[in-house]
Amino acid sequence: MSVAVETLPAFPFDWDGTRLPAEIEALRAAPVRKVRTIAGAEAWLVSSYELCRHVLEDERFSLKDTSAPGAPRQYALTIPPHVVNNMGNITGAGLRKAVMKAINPKAPGLEEWLRARAGALVDALVAEGAPGDLRGAYADPYSTGLHCRMLGIPEEDGPRLLRSLDVAFMNAPHEIEAARLHWDRDIAYMTERLDDPATGGLIAELAALREDPDYAHLTDEMLATVGVTLFGAGVISRTGSPGRWMNCCG
């Protein structure tokens, strides 16, 4: 006796970022639809503003639960499961105050640095002439430099951390070995910075907490994880764009 298998639409519908998928029209009439993710899991896709807002505000859809064993996933994890709920982990470890201080937009000298760095990168683009790579020559180094400054690590080390992000934020159907290799390398790097007297910024503040008895529960790996995840999440959210390359016309 044969058993009928439900054929579900594959989500994402289309990887072509230059046009809207044909399935969009059907979603306008039925904003709740069952789909199959690239990881092979069944999921419910909601697409109306009201439903999306409800999901985002409902604790039953908490980010920390998406990494639980057996939880349906849109794509395979490329970071350790316990790191998914990054801000929750930071708060739980008692590090929220130090982190929020480091990312304060009103930090002394930050605005001046941002203006000077942006101007220098734009001047370099103009001097090189069209076509220009806005992401590679502007967005990536701008965001990378900012987060290196915030963390207190050398800006020249930014590109080596940046190279990990294409793997760390990859939408893959299965776990890939390269993701763990990149993660371990970056954790080792950030751990070394904890003991480097030249380190400043947030990493120096985290390193100093190791002398405080109230933070005896923290390990070097936990502190290094804060640095790696803040760099990755911060840089990728600032430099993300529909296409890898963009032309500058003048």
Backbone bond lengths (Angstrom), bond angles and torsions (degrees), N, CA, C in turn:
res aa  C-N    CA-C-N  psi(-1)  N-CA   C-N-CA  omega(-1)  CA-C   N-CA-C  phi
1 M - - - 1.467 - - 1.524 109.33 -
2 S 1.301 116.48 123.96 1.459 120.72 -179.33 1.521 110.42 -84.42
3 V 1.321 114.61 144.41 1.456 121.13 178.96 1.524 109.21 -108.23
4 A 1.297 116.53 125.65 1.462 120.45 -179.33 1.526 109.85 -69.86
5 V 1.309 116.20 132.78 1.456 122.17 178.26 1.523 108.67 -107.05
6 E 1.302 115.26 125.65 1.461 119.82 -178.38 1.528 110.54 -67.19
7 T 1.308 115.72 126.55 1.464 120.45 177.41 1.525 108.63 -92.00
8 L 1.326 115.39 114.76 1.458 120.27 -177.15 1.517 110.64 -105.39
9 P 1.324 117.35 148.66 1.466 119.96 175.65 1.532 110.49 -60.79
10 A 1.306 116.79 138.77 1.462 121.13 178.32 1.518 109.46 -79.83
11 F 1.324 115.91 131.98 1.468 120.48 179.14 1.514 109.35 -123.48
12 P 1.341 118.69 134.31 1.471 128.53 3.17 1.534 112.24 -63.69
13 F 1.326 114.89 149.50 1.457 120.67 -176.02 1.524 112.61 -67.51
14 D 1.304 116.44 -41.38 1.463 120.66 -172.98 1.518 108.30 -151.77
15 W 1.333 117.56 135.01 1.467 121.73 -179.16 1.524 112.42 -88.48
16 D 1.325 116.40 -2.00 1.467 120.36 179.82 1.526 109.03 -79.22
17 G 1.327 116.38 108.12 1.453 120.14 -177.28 1.513 114.45 -80.98
18 T 1.346 118.41 4.57 1.459 121.07 -177.54 1.527 112.68 -92.03
19 R 1.331 116.94 -6.07 1.472 118.63 -178.48 1.520 109.01 -152.66
20 L 1.333 116.48 160.11 1.461 121.82 177.58 1.526 109.95 -79.28
21 P 1.319 118.68 138.31 1.467 121.38 177.91 1.520 111.64 -62.44
22 A 1.319 116.85 151.91 1.465 121.81 -179.52 1.525 111.40 -63.30
23 E 1.336 117.10 -28.01 1.460 120.61 -178.02 1.526 113.53 -66.63
24 I 1.311 117.12 -13.71 1.466 120.79 -178.77 1.521 111.54 -58.53
25 E 1.326 117.07 -38.46 1.466 120.11 -178.49 1.521 111.21 -62.48
26 A 1.334 117.25 -40.09 1.461 120.28 179.29 1.519 111.17 -66.32
27 L 1.325 116.79 -34.20 1.458 120.95 -179.71 1.525 112.17 -70.02
28 R 1.302 116.90 -25.03 1.466 119.15 178.03 1.529 110.20 -63.61
29 A 1.314 116.09 -34.20 1.462 120.35 -179.26 1.534 111.72 -87.92
30 A 1.327 116.39 -29.78 1.475 120.79 -178.84 1.525 108.27 -135.32
31 P 1.337 117.51 88.26 1.464 121.28 -173.49 1.525 115.49 -73.50
32 V 1.348 117.75 3.51 1.459 121.94 173.69 1.526 107.49 -122.07
33 R 1.336 115.38 122.49 1.465 118.14 -175.05 1.523 109.74 -145.06
34 K 1.312 115.81 137.93 1.453 120.72 177.97 1.528 108.93 -83.79
35 V 1.332 116.54 132.30 1.456 121.07 -176.87 1.525 109.50 -136.11
36 R 1.323 114.94 171.03 1.462 120.53 173.52 1.530 108.47 -117.28
37 T 1.321 116.79 127.51 1.462 121.31 -177.30 1.525 110.78 -80.45
38 I 1.335 116.07 170.73 1.468 119.47 -179.76 1.523 111.37 -68.24
39 A 1.344 117.07 -17.35 1.461 120.60 176.26 1.527 111.27 -85.06
40 G 1.337 117.18 -0.88 1.456 121.60 177.09 1.512 114.92 90.52
41 A 1.327 118.22 4.75 1.460 121.69 -177.36 1.527 111.09 -89.48
42 E 1.326 115.25 148.29 1.462 120.56 172.57 1.522 108.76 -83.26
43 A 1.325 116.21 137.81 1.461 120.40 -177.92 1.518 109.60 -149.08
44 W 1.336 114.44 160.24 1.457 120.47 174.91 1.518 108.57 -101.58
45 L 1.311 115.57 126.21 1.464 121.97 178.43 1.518 109.01 -100.07
46 V 1.322 116.95 124.18 1.467 120.96 175.14 1.526 107.91 -112.77
47 S 1.323 116.45 141.83 1.459 118.58 -172.20 1.524 115.24 -132.80
48 S 1.332 118.66 -5.70 1.463 118.20 177.74 1.524 109.58 -84.73
49 Y 1.314 116.59 158.31 1.467 121.02 -179.82 1.524 110.97 -59.71
50 E 1.333 116.18 -45.92 1.465 120.38 -176.56 1.521 111.65 -62.64
51 L 1.334 116.45 -43.78 1.463 120.03 -178.73 1.527 111.43 -69.45
52 C 1.315 116.72 -40.64 1.466 120.05 178.99 1.527 110.43 -62.28
53 R 1.314 116.23 -41.91 1.459 119.85 178.92 1.529 110.75 -64.20
54 H 1.313 115.81 -40.33 1.466 119.54 179.26 1.530 110.60 -62.23
55 V 1.320 117.60 -44.60 1.464 121.44 -179.86 1.523 110.53 -62.46
56 L 1.311 117.45 -43.74 1.459 121.58 -177.95 1.525 112.44 -65.94
57 E 1.321 117.04 -27.11 1.459 121.00 -177.71 1.527 112.98 -95.77
58 D 1.308 118.00 -10.83 1.463 122.16 -175.52 1.531 110.00 -89.20
59 E 1.339 116.87 122.20 1.460 121.28 -177.55 1.523 112.61 -64.41
60 R 1.316 117.93 -18.08 1.467 120.32 177.76 1.525 111.79 -67.47
61 F 1.333 116.19 -17.06 1.460 120.92 177.73 1.529 110.60 -106.72
62 S 1.318 116.72 30.72 1.464 122.14 -176.84 1.525 111.71 -58.95
63 L 1.325 115.66 142.62 1.463 121.28 -179.29 1.519 111.67 -59.79
64 K 1.338 117.19 -36.96 1.461 119.74 -176.85 1.524 111.99 -63.00
65 D 1.317 117.64 -26.26 1.457 120.85 -178.48 1.529 112.32 -78.35
66 T 1.316 118.04 -16.68 1.462 120.20 -178.03 1.520 112.34 -70.52
67 S 1.342 117.61 -18.12 1.466 120.36 -179.54 1.525 112.29 -100.58
68 A 1.337 117.42 4.09 1.459 120.90 179.60 1.523 110.23 -65.72
69 P 1.324 117.82 146.33 1.474 120.63 178.40 1.520 111.40 -55.39
70 G 1.324 116.38 130.39 1.451 121.41 178.70 1.508 115.37 84.35
71 A 1.321 117.66 -5.70 1.462 120.04 179.78 1.524 110.00 -69.04
72 P 1.331 117.58 138.83 1.470 119.48 177.26 1.520 110.31 -64.54
73 R 1.315 116.62 138.82 1.457 120.51 -177.10 1.520 110.64 -126.26
74 Q 1.328 114.52 147.73 1.460 119.38 175.71 1.519 110.38 -73.40
75 Y 1.328 115.99 -35.63 1.465 121.15 177.06 1.523 107.84 -153.98
76 A 1.304 116.43 164.04 1.455 121.26 -176.17 1.527 110.78 -65.78
77 L 1.328 115.85 146.75 1.456 120.37 177.63 1.523 110.10 -69.34
78 T 1.318 115.54 137.72 1.466 120.53 176.60 1.525 110.85 -115.00
79 I 1.325 116.58 6.82 1.458 122.94 172.90 1.521 106.95 -132.16
80 P 1.329 119.26 158.36 1.470 120.02 178.67 1.521 111.10 -55.43
81 P 1.343 118.22 141.65 1.470 121.29 -176.32 1.525 114.44 -54.13
82 H 1.332 117.16 -37.13 1.460 119.18 -175.83 1.529 112.89 -71.13
83 V 1.331 116.86 -9.66 1.463 120.48 -177.72 1.521 111.58 -90.71
84 V 1.341 117.66 -14.56 1.463 121.28 -174.48 1.525 111.64 -55.05
85 N 1.309 116.65 -46.94 1.468 120.90 -179.72 1.528 109.07 -87.09
86 N 1.319 115.91 64.72 1.458 121.05 -170.43 1.525 113.27 -60.25
87 M 1.329 117.09 -51.47 1.467 119.40 -176.54 1.518 110.68 -66.87
88 G 1.323 117.14 -34.30 1.452 119.90 176.27 1.520 111.76 -64.52
89 N 1.328 116.38 -39.30 1.463 120.67 177.76 1.524 110.75 -65.83
90 I 1.327 116.45 -40.67 1.462 120.97 179.84 1.528 110.33 -63.10
91 T 1.334 115.54 -44.23 1.462 119.70 178.96 1.524 111.00 -65.19
92 G 1.325 116.64 -43.43 1.448 120.85 -179.06 1.517 113.13 -63.59
93 A 1.344 116.60 -29.27 1.459 120.65 -179.85 1.526 112.01 -85.69
94 G 1.342 117.07 -2.64 1.455 120.47 179.86 1.515 114.01 80.04
95 L 1.334 116.71 24.29 1.463 120.81 -175.24 1.523 112.96 -107.49
96 R 1.312 117.14 3.27 1.467 120.07 -175.04 1.528 111.91 -59.07
97 K 1.330 117.75 -42.02 1.459 121.06 -177.19 1.525 110.74 -61.68
98 A 1.330 117.21 -44.92 1.464 120.87 -179.41 1.522 110.89 -65.04
99 V 1.326 116.81 -40.38 1.462 120.74 -178.72 1.526 110.44 -68.14
100 M 1.318 118.06 -45.54 1.454 120.58 -178.73 1.523 111.25 -64.26
101 K 1.324 117.23 -33.18 1.458 120.53 176.50 1.523 110.29 -65.08
102 A 1.329 116.97 -39.29 1.462 121.35 -177.50 1.519 112.52 -69.10
103 I 1.339 117.37 -31.65 1.466 119.97 -177.29 1.527 111.90 -99.95
104 N 1.304 116.92 15.27 1.464 121.65 178.89 1.531 110.16 -65.79
105 P 1.342 118.44 119.85 1.471 120.30 -179.02 1.525 113.40 -66.38
106 K 1.341 117.30 -13.58 1.459 120.78 -179.80 1.530 112.14 -99.29
107 A 1.327 116.25 17.45 1.464 119.76 179.13 1.526 110.14 -59.59
108 P 1.323 118.82 140.93 1.469 122.23 -177.75 1.526 112.26 -55.07
109 G 1.329 115.28 129.16 1.455 121.24 176.31 1.514 115.37 80.56
110 L 1.342 117.97 -4.98 1.465 119.82 -175.86 1.517 112.02 -67.61
111 E 1.330 117.41 -46.56 1.466 119.76 -178.14 1.515 111.33 -60.60
112 E 1.325 116.58 -41.23 1.466 120.18 179.18 1.524 110.73 -63.98
113 W 1.315 115.90 -40.99 1.467 119.56 179.15 1.525 110.84 -63.99
114 L 1.326 116.61 -44.38 1.460 120.77 -178.81 1.530 111.21 -61.00
115 R 1.328 116.40 -44.72 1.463 120.02 -179.84 1.534 111.46 -64.07
116 A 1.330 115.97 -44.11 1.462 120.08 -178.69 1.525 111.08 -65.70
117 R 1.336 116.70 -42.65 1.464 120.62 -178.45 1.522 110.86 -67.01
118 A 1.331 117.12 -42.75 1.459 120.62 179.11 1.525 110.42 -62.61
119 G 1.327 115.80 -44.08 1.465 119.49 179.95 1.512 112.20 -61.76
120 A 1.323 117.27 -42.14 1.464 120.86 -179.26 1.522 111.00 -64.84
121 L 1.320 117.69 -40.63 1.466 120.52 -179.50 1.529 111.54 -68.94
122 V 1.340 116.99 -39.82 1.463 120.43 177.91 1.526 110.29 -65.98
123 D 1.319 116.70 -42.08 1.468 119.96 178.23 1.526 110.81 -59.57
124 A 1.322 116.60 -39.92 1.456 120.27 179.56 1.525 111.18 -66.26
125 L 1.333 117.16 -38.87 1.465 121.08 177.20 1.524 111.40 -63.11
126 V 1.322 115.99 -46.03 1.461 120.99 -179.35 1.522 110.43 -63.84
127 A 1.324 116.64 -41.73 1.462 120.59 -179.27 1.517 111.62 -64.42
128 E 1.325 116.90 -35.01 1.466 120.65 -179.78 1.519 111.41 -73.51
129 G 1.332 117.04 -30.77 1.458 121.18 178.88 1.515 113.04 88.61
130 A 1.342 114.59 166.94 1.459 120.83 -179.46 1.526 110.69 -78.97
131 P 1.343 117.07 151.35 1.469 126.79 -3.68 1.522 111.07 -79.09
132 G 1.324 115.88 151.67 1.448 120.08 179.51 1.512 111.37 -119.85
133 D 1.306 116.74 151.08 1.463 122.18 178.88 1.530 107.99 -96.34
134 L 1.321 116.84 99.08 1.460 121.01 -175.33 1.522 112.62 -65.31
135 R 1.326 116.24 -31.32 1.458 117.53 179.66 1.529 111.11 -79.58
136 G 1.308 116.83 -51.99 1.462 120.18 -176.37 1.513 113.92 -68.65
137 A 1.338 116.67 -33.06 1.463 120.07 -175.16 1.527 113.14 -101.64
138 Y 1.320 116.70 -10.46 1.474 118.06 -179.40 1.536 112.45 -130.63
139 A 1.342 117.70 -64.49 1.465 120.12 -172.24 1.528 112.69 -62.30
140 D 1.331 117.03 -46.86 1.469 119.66 -178.68 1.528 112.44 -63.70
141 P 1.331 119.21 -53.79 1.466 118.01 -178.71 1.523 113.46 -66.75
142 Y 1.329 117.30 -30.47 1.469 120.96 178.98 1.527 110.21 -65.83
143 S 1.342 116.20 -51.47 1.452 120.15 -178.81 1.528 111.40 -69.51
144 T 1.320 117.16 -38.56 1.466 120.86 178.89 1.527 110.79 -62.67
145 G 1.325 116.72 -45.33 1.458 120.92 179.15 1.512 112.07 -62.12
146 L 1.340 116.57 -41.01 1.459 121.15 179.42 1.523 110.94 -60.91
147 H 1.326 117.18 -45.75 1.454 120.06 -176.28 1.528 112.04 -74.43
148 C 1.315 117.26 -29.99 1.462 119.12 172.65 1.529 109.86 -64.45
149 R 1.321 116.34 -42.25 1.464 120.47 178.45 1.516 111.01 -62.63
150 M 1.322 116.35 -43.31 1.450 121.59 -179.48 1.535 111.28 -63.35
151 L 1.319 116.04 -42.64 1.458 120.38 -179.25 1.520 112.72 -77.36
152 G 1.344 115.96 -22.96 1.451 119.39 -179.96 1.511 113.79 85.86
153 I 1.335 116.92 27.96 1.459 121.56 178.48 1.529 109.14 -111.59
154 P 1.344 118.46 158.53 1.475 120.37 -177.89 1.527 112.21 -58.61
155 E 1.322 116.47 134.31 1.465 119.88 -179.80 1.519 111.81 -63.44
156 E 1.331 116.75 -29.19 1.471 119.10 179.67 1.527 112.34 -68.42
157 D 1.334 117.14 -14.13 1.466 120.26 176.57 1.529 111.72 -86.90
158 G 1.328 116.83 -8.69 1.455 120.67 -177.96 1.519 114.85 -57.57
159 P 1.352 118.58 -45.89 1.466 118.76 -178.15 1.521 114.19 -58.84
160 R 1.332 118.37 -33.15 1.469 119.40 -179.66 1.522 110.80 -69.09
161 L 1.342 116.85 -34.29 1.463 120.30 175.43 1.526 110.65 -74.66
162 L 1.314 116.33 -35.28 1.467 121.04 179.85 1.528 111.28 -62.37
163 R 1.330 117.14 -34.98 1.467 120.81 -177.54 1.529 112.03 -61.80
164 S 1.307 117.43 -23.85 1.464 120.60 -178.71 1.525 112.62 -76.11
165 L 1.316 117.40 -20.95 1.459 119.89 -168.47 1.523 113.50 -71.91
166 D 1.334 117.82 -30.33 1.460 119.39 177.84 1.527 110.87 -62.17
167 V 1.333 116.62 -29.24 1.462 121.12 178.00 1.523 110.62 -87.77
168 A 1.339 116.52 -42.75 1.462 120.73 -176.31 1.525 112.37 -63.06
169 F 1.326 117.30 -27.83 1.463 120.68 -178.73 1.524 111.39 -114.04
170 M 1.317 115.91 30.76 1.464 121.37 179.40 1.524 110.37 -82.78
171 N 1.323 117.19 136.27 1.462 122.10 175.23 1.528 108.48 -89.06
172 A 1.328 116.37 91.16 1.452 121.52 -175.55 1.524 110.84 -114.59
173 P 1.333 118.11 144.93 1.465 120.42 179.63 1.528 113.12 -73.65
174 H 1.338 117.09 -22.85 1.456 121.49 -178.67 1.528 109.59 -134.11
175 E 1.328 116.00 156.00 1.457 119.82 177.26 1.534 109.55 -63.69
176 I 1.329 115.51 143.85 1.458 120.12 -178.82 1.526 109.42 -122.87
177 E 1.330 115.14 141.74 1.458 120.96 -175.58 1.521 111.96 -62.01
178 A 1.336 116.64 -34.93 1.467 120.44 -176.71 1.527 111.87 -60.02
179 A 1.331 117.38 -31.69 1.458 120.39 -178.85 1.523 110.46 -62.44
180 R 1.327 116.84 -44.01 1.464 120.21 -179.79 1.524 110.93 -68.57
181 L 1.326 116.90 -37.53 1.461 120.49 179.15 1.527 110.90 -62.58
182 H 1.316 116.73 -44.50 1.464 121.07 178.39 1.526 110.48 -64.11
183 W 1.329 116.08 -43.70 1.465 120.39 -178.91 1.526 110.84 -60.67
184 D 1.317 116.32 -49.03 1.472 120.23 -178.56 1.527 111.43 -61.82
185 R 1.328 116.60 -39.04 1.467 120.16 179.62 1.522 111.15 -64.78
186 D 1.335 116.64 -43.32 1.466 119.72 -178.12 1.529 111.92 -70.67
187 I 1.335 116.82 -35.68 1.465 120.04 176.46 1.529 109.72 -64.30
188 A 1.332 117.12 -41.08 1.464 120.75 178.34 1.524 110.81 -62.81
189 Y 1.337 116.27 -41.61 1.463 120.45 178.25 1.528 110.84 -61.20
190 M 1.341 117.00 -49.13 1.459 120.10 -175.68 1.531 110.58 -68.74
191 T 1.315 118.00 -30.86 1.466 121.17 176.22 1.525 110.35 -64.58
192 E 1.325 116.69 -39.42 1.468 120.40 177.21 1.523 111.33 -63.35
193 R 1.315 116.89 -35.62 1.461 120.45 -179.96 1.541 111.75 -66.44
194 L 1.318 116.86 -26.66 1.465 119.93 178.20 1.526 111.49 -62.15
195 D 1.323 117.01 -30.64 1.470 121.51 -178.36 1.526 112.86 -101.64
196 D 1.332 117.01 5.15 1.463 121.17 -178.68 1.530 109.14 -90.12
197 P 1.334 118.47 117.04 1.468 120.30 -178.96 1.522 113.52 -62.85
198 A 1.341 117.53 -17.43 1.469 120.59 179.60 1.522 112.13 -82.51
199 T 1.312 117.24 -9.65 1.461 121.45 -179.06 1.530 110.35 -71.94
200 G 1.332 116.26 140.52 1.460 121.53 177.58 1.510 110.12 -127.67
201 G 1.320 116.43 -153.52 1.455 121.96 173.68 1.518 114.76 55.38
202 L 1.326 115.05 -147.95 1.454 120.98 -175.95 1.524 112.14 -63.10
203 I 1.329 117.86 -40.70 1.460 120.23 -177.35 1.529 110.63 -62.44
204 A 1.318 117.94 -37.98 1.463 120.61 177.35 1.522 110.54 -65.93
205 E 1.345 116.68 -38.89 1.464 119.74 178.28 1.525 111.04 -65.73
206 L 1.329 116.47 -39.31 1.457 119.62 177.88 1.527 110.95 -66.74
207 A 1.324 116.28 -40.27 1.462 120.27 179.40 1.524 110.96 -62.14
208 A 1.327 116.85 -37.61 1.466 121.11 -179.26 1.525 111.90 -66.75
209 L 1.324 117.20 -26.81 1.464 120.37 -179.62 1.524 112.07 -66.34
210 R 1.319 116.71 -18.58 1.467 119.13 -179.52 1.528 111.82 -65.99
211 E 1.324 116.69 -17.60 1.472 120.91 178.35 1.522 112.22 -90.23
212 D 1.326 116.63 -5.25 1.461 121.91 -177.81 1.528 109.65 -94.84
213 P 1.330 118.38 121.10 1.470 120.85 -179.68 1.531 113.60 -57.23
214 D 1.344 116.79 -27.53 1.465 119.65 179.49 1.529 112.56 -67.55
215 Y 1.325 116.43 -15.52 1.469 120.71 -178.54 1.522 111.05 -115.44
216 A 1.320 116.48 25.54 1.466 120.46 -178.87 1.526 112.34 -64.49
217 H 1.334 116.45 -19.11 1.467 120.26 -179.00 1.527 112.55 -76.40
218 L 1.322 117.49 -12.13 1.465 120.75 -177.08 1.524 111.20 -83.94
219 T 1.317 116.23 139.54 1.459 121.73 174.58 1.520 109.27 -105.90
220 D 1.320 116.20 163.19 1.463 119.63 177.04 1.527 110.85 -59.82
221 E 1.323 117.40 -35.89 1.461 120.21 179.93 1.524 110.87 -64.96
222 M 1.326 117.19 -38.79 1.464 120.36 178.70 1.523 110.85 -64.74
223 L 1.330 116.54 -41.53 1.458 120.11 179.69 1.530 110.70 -68.82
224 A 1.330 116.49 -40.67 1.460 120.25 178.19 1.523 111.01 -64.23
225 T 1.327 116.39 -35.37 1.466 120.67 179.16 1.516 111.23 -62.32
226 V 1.330 117.35 -37.38 1.461 120.77 177.09 1.527 109.56 -59.49
227 G 1.331 116.80 -45.63 1.462 120.40 -179.95 1.511 112.78 -63.82
228 V 1.327 117.32 -45.90 1.471 121.37 -177.84 1.524 111.24 -65.02
229 T 1.331 116.83 -44.39 1.465 119.40 -177.05 1.524 112.27 -71.38
230 L 1.333 117.33 -37.36 1.462 118.90 177.70 1.515 110.97 -66.12
231 F 1.326 117.03 -39.63 1.465 119.49 177.37 1.528 110.11 -62.78
232 G 1.326 116.66 -50.18 1.458 120.16 -176.24 1.511 113.09 -63.29
233 A 1.345 116.57 -52.62 1.464 119.97 -177.75 1.518 111.39 -64.43
234 G 1.334 116.79 -37.53 1.463 120.26 -178.86 1.508 112.79 -69.55
235 V 1.314 116.76 -46.82 1.461 120.65 -177.57 1.525 111.12 -66.89
236 I 1.335 116.83 -45.89 1.465 119.21 -175.24 1.517 111.47 -66.70
237 S 1.335 117.90 -32.66 1.467 119.75 -179.75 1.517 111.89 -75.06
238 R 1.329 117.47 -22.52 1.463 120.71 -179.41 1.523 112.42 -89.81
239 T 1.327 117.20 -27.55 1.461 118.79 -174.31 1.522 113.02 -105.69
240 G 1.356 117.67 -5.68 1.456 119.94 -177.32 1.520 112.02 -61.33
241 S 1.331 115.23 141.12 1.470 121.34 178.67 1.505 107.88 -154.30
242 P 1.369 118.54 159.39 1.459 120.98 -178.22 1.523 113.32 -58.04
243 G 1.322 117.61 -33.78 1.460 120.10 -178.46 1.522 110.43 -125.30
244 R 1.316 117.21 152.74 1.457 120.98 -179.73 1.502 110.98 -70.69
245 W 1.301 117.51 -35.85 1.469 119.98 -175.68 1.525 109.79 -118.71
246 M 1.327 115.10 139.99 1.455 121.16 176.85 1.528 108.01 -134.60
247 N 1.297 115.99 140.39 1.456 120.01 -178.59 1.521 112.28 -93.37
248 C 1.299 115.64 136.19 1.462 122.04 175.25 1.534 107.03 -100.57
249 C 1.306 115.30 124.24 1.471 118.43 -171.24 1.526 114.51 -95.68
250 G 1.272 118.97 3.66 1.460 116.32 178.67 1.505 111.36 170.87
